[in-house]
Amino acid sequence: MSRIIGTRPILGRYPLTTLVLAAAVGLVEGSAHVTLKAQDPGQGSKADLAGSALKVPPPATLPAARPGEYVISPEDVLDVYVYDVPELSREYTVNAAGTITVPLLPKPVDAAGLSPDQLAHSLEESFRQSGRLSRPQVTVSIKQSRRSVVDVGGAVKSPQAVPVLGPTPLLSILSQCGGAADDAGSTVTITRGGLALHDLALEGGTASPTATVEFKKLMDGNDPTSKFEVWPGDRVSVEQAGVFYVLGEVNHPGGYNLKSAHEQLSVLQALAIAGDVTSVAKRDGAKLIRKDPKAPNGRKEVALNLPDILTGRSPDRILQADDILYVPSSKGRRAVRGLGAVGSAMAGAAGAAVVYRRL
């Protein structure tokens, strides 16, 4: 013991913990290896210098997301827990660029497109690379997500956002919206969200941004389409059967909805819906205007003789969605109606004057 007395003044002047820390720093500088504890993220600049020598696996080495696992998207609220570091354990909101900003890290961390486990692994590597933590343990969970619902719109009885936890049969989603409306068409369009595209790609399926499903097949329990599934973040739109227009000399001109995609509505039925023709209509000069990509202006005109249709000499044509039934006016009848309108106006003015005097 007497042989090491000479070292006591050194111990007295520099505490034992100081010497141990100096020795540790010497080892760090010699081996370029950080030995900071996880619960001490704020160690000095030497950790930053040493961290620059670490070899961090590239992002491609992140563990692959499991099928059905949630994929983070912008506006999601994440609950990030860093073991033994309460200053970093809190909620983080993914911004529009798909990143989160974490204290002590020099740049934002990519989050969108990753699963919670992948983001946790990425944060651990980022902490190691920055030299702030040597043995970080991070967990990430989803606290709030705008993609935890399926948005349903179009021709359904109750359009709404349906909450879902994972892949759900489309029929179940539509039933929660009250089913198809009376004016529903024959198809349903599904716009895929990020989670669906991710999972379908992992399963080797077709990762198309949109999908179209026929109602007839969807309702057939023996057809594979009846098992069609949607994911959180998908948008479902049930098409309407369509609109036809009755214009010109009819009592109620305007656009009218077909009740269903399979409704067979004739010209005479359309005129009845529009309140029939007026007294000045040119019945033999009506026309049906229909879309036709092959026509010069994209539409073709079909002449209609309403008296012949009424007597059965001409066929009563069936209308299609976006058809325009136009009934022109007769110049002679319009002139007669103009004279009648003048007489009616004079009589109305006289009647008003009489009523005014009696009041």
Secondary structure as GFF3:
##gff-version 3
##sequence-region A 1 359
A	DSSP	three_ten_helix	2	7	.	.	.	ID=ss1
A	DSSP	alpha_helix	8	13	.	.	.	ID=ss2
A	DSSP	alpha_helix	16	31	.	.	.	ID=ss3
A	DSSP	alpha_helix	45	51	.	.	.	ID=ss4
A	DSSP	three_ten_helix	59	61	.	.	.	ID=ss5
A	DSSP	beta_strand	77	82	.	.	.	ID=ss6
A	DSSP	beta_strand	90	93	.	.	.	ID=ss7
A	DSSP	beta_strand	99	100	.	.	.	ID=ss8
A	DSSP	beta_strand	109	110	.	.	.	ID=ss9
A	DSSP	alpha_helix	116	130	.	.	.	ID=ss10
A	DSSP	beta_strand	138	144	.	.	.	ID=ss11
A	DSSP	beta_strand	149	154	.	.	.	ID=ss12
A	DSSP	beta_strand	160	163	.	.	.	ID=ss13
A	DSSP	beta_strand	168	169	.	.	.	ID=ss14
A	DSSP	alpha_helix	170	176	.	.	.	ID=ss15
A	DSSP	beta_strand	184	191	.	.	.	ID=ss16
A	DSSP	alpha_helix	194	202	.	.	.	ID=ss17
A	DSSP	beta_strand	210	214	.	.	.	ID=ss18
A	DSSP	alpha_helix	215	218	.	.	.	ID=ss19
A	DSSP	three_ten_helix	224	227	.	.	.	ID=ss20
A	DSSP	beta_strand	229	230	.	.	.	ID=ss21
A	DSSP	beta_strand	235	240	.	.	.	ID=ss22
A	DSSP	beta_strand	243	248	.	.	.	ID=ss23
A	DSSP	beta_strand	254	257	.	.	.	ID=ss24
A	DSSP	alpha_helix	267	273	.	.	.	ID=ss25
A	DSSP	three_ten_helix	283	285	.	.	.	ID=ss26
A	DSSP	beta_strand	286	291	.	.	.	ID=ss27
A	DSSP	beta_strand	299	304	.	.	.	ID=ss28
A	DSSP	alpha_helix	306	311	.	.	.	ID=ss29
A	DSSP	beta_strand	324	327	.	.	.	ID=ss30
A	DSSP	alpha_helix	331	358	.	.	.	ID=ss31
###
